[in-house]
Each structure stands twice: as structure tokens, then as C-alpha cells.
Amino acid sequence: MESPQGLHPQQRLESIDILRGLAMLFMALDHSRDFFSHAHYFFNPADLVQTTAGFFVTRWITNFCAPVFIFLSGVGVFFSFSHGKTLGQMQKTLVARGLWLIFLELTVVRFGWYFNFDYHYVKLGVIWCIGWCLITLAGLLILPRWLAGLLGLVMIVGHNLLDSLTPETFGAFSWLWRILHVPGTLQPVPGYEFVVIYPLIPWIGVMAAGYAFGPVLQWETSPRRKLLLGLGTGLILVFIILRGLNLYGDATPWTTQATRLFTFFSFLNCQKYPPSLLYLLIALGPAFLALAWCEKLPAQLTRPLVLLGQVPFFFYILHLPLLHAMAVGTELVRYGEADWLFTNPPWQVWPIDYSHDLVSTYLAWIMGALILYPACRWYAGLKSRHRDWWWLYYL
């Protein structure tokens, strides 16, 4: 994949930071909904029988966060590799960072979600998944970049062929298939549950594809934007064709609903756990279009997003305990107690009248983002002034 390169390896493409910052904001909106609405423990906002249009759209627009962030993580690995690091140095860095992310998922991130140290329940979420993807990509670096990308595409396009394989198919290794492809609960010790939310195979493919795609984002502006627009449009068209025919790419076909709007929602409503091919197409297609369009946005409009995109994990680590603490304060005022916000999901007993609406969700989201922005600006400044502080790379 060769073309005139318009970026020096040390330059940052701000459209990447803009898109990553936007993904962080949408992710925070999704988690605000978890804490500030009843559309989580009382009903599934993606269930067309129970949901409302507002809750469905709020949930659906956040679907692009994980695909975009994991794809751009792969792009970031390419950029780091192109800065002169040897293969051995890059592999050590990826393994170390991957193990660090797994550790943080099991400690800091988990505490942010539950405000307790009761390890009878552990959720293996997106940060855990990214950690293992980085470790796997460290191994794939020995391959030619095109071959690593091809393997990634095979995982993305072909993993739905594995849907018929249940964990029980593998007998004593059923636990491994849950980690790789089928979400579910692992019980290594009676009474202790590890819930796999993000099975690895499709996400490893997304990160590997991002790594292989990295050189495109060093092209000169005109050919880069042309390819991004064409690729984004193409992925969306493929999604429309495959989804319209209900042939392949998602376990649940779309169906006619009571209204045209909800029929359209059914068309968009693809499987996230694990992410189906169609889910990834409709997430990454618009993302490529956004990468192209972001390059033309005025700097004064995009500056806050660029900042968030430069320190995404710092934002992630802080936003969960902040939103959780805000929810605790709100419920103490409302009910005089908030015990359910300190317990694990299997034993949470939410008040029967817990019914914060979308207004509460969006207000909490905006307030949380405004509170975190100065902290992110401080941390971005710290990173720019102290590039030799190795630990800054890991947060």
C-alpha cells in the first residue's frame, strides 16, 4: 500500500485525535446512561419491545466507540513502530502495556464501576480486551504488515462462521471459547464469577486491521481523504446490502416492527457481544467518513476533542469513578441511601421507582465532561513537557 507520504513520522494527524476524543465522549454518554437511567437494570435499551426511540438512539450512537478506539489503537501501534523502535522494543512495549491494561481493568476500572473490593464478581470488559489485543499484536508484528492486516480482515469477516460452535463443543476447554468468541460467565472457583463481555477474536482482528491501515494515514491530504471517503461509503453500502438480504454477518435478522421508525431501528440493531461483521461495518464505515470530514473542521471547534483524543485512557480511568460518585450523591439526596451502588450486579436491588430519564443522563454526561476537561488539559500538558517520564506512556 504505497502512496506519496505527506506526514513526517513524528507528526500527529489531528483528525485521529478528534475521532478518538469523540469516541471518548460517546462512551461517557453510554456510561452516564448506566448510572443515571433505569435503561440498564430494568430494561435493555436495544430491546425494541421495551425501549423508546430516545433510549435506543442514545445506546446505538455509542456503538462506534469500541470499534473506533480499538482500530485507532492499531493505527497508534503502527505510528509508534515507524518512529524507529526495533521489533524487540516494540514487542516488549506492547506486552508491558497490555499486561498493565489487564491489571487496571481488574483493579482501578472495576472499583470505578462498583465501589467495592468484593471479587466474587469480576467483569472482563473493554480495557481487558484491549490489553490482550495488544499482547496478541506483539506476536503478529513478526509478520509482514500486509499479512497481519489480512489475518485481521479474516477474523472480522469470517468470525460469524464460528457462531454455531458453542462453548460446550470444546468440552474441558469451553472456558477458552468463551474468552475467544462467546461471551459468558467463567467460574474458576465456586462462588467467583468472571464475566467475559468482550470476546477476543473479532477485536484482535479490528486492531490488526488498524495496524495495517496505519500507512494510509501518512499519505498526502488529497489521496488520503479520497480513500477514506470511498472506504467509508463502501463499508456502509456493503452493510446495507448484507443487512437488507439477511444473508450473513449477524446472528439476528432484522424484522418488520410496529412502526417504520422501529423497523429502521431493527435494521440498525446488530450484535455487539461479540461484534458481528455487520456491527463493525456500520461502526467503522461512518468512522472513516468522519476521519475525512474532521480534517476540514475549524481548529477552534475541534480543540477540545483533540485534547481528549490525546489523553483518552486518562479520561477513561477518571470518568467511571466520577460518574459513579455523582450517582451516589444524587441517590443519597433522592432516597437517603444508595446501597445498590456499592454492590455487585448479581445482588444489586435497585429501588422499584428508580426511573431517571434521558434528561438526567445527558445532564450528568455534560457535567462529567466539563469537570474532567481541566484535568485532561493538565495531564496533556504534563505529557508534552515530560516526554522522558516513561510512566506517562502507560496512562
Secondary structure, DSSP 4 states (H G I P E B T S, - for coil): ----B-S-TT---HHHHHHHHHHHHHHHHHHHHHHHSSTTTT--TT-TTT--HHHHHHHHGGGGHHHHHHHHHHHHHHHHHTTT--HHHHHHHHHHHHHHHHHHIIIIIHHHHHSS--TTEEEE-HHHHHHHHHHHHHHHTTS-HHHHHHHHHHHHHHGGGGTT--GGGGGGGHHHHHHHT--EEEEEETTEEEEE-S-HHHHHHHHHHHHHHGGGGGB-HHHHHHHHHHHHHHHHHHHHHHHHHT-SS-SS-----SSHHHHHHHHH---TTTTPHHHHHHHHHHHHHHHHHHTTS-HHHHHHHHHHHHSHHHHHHHHHHHHHHHHHHHHHHHHS--GGGGS-GGG----TT----HHHHHHHHHHHHHHHHHHHHHHHHHHHH-TT-GGGGG-
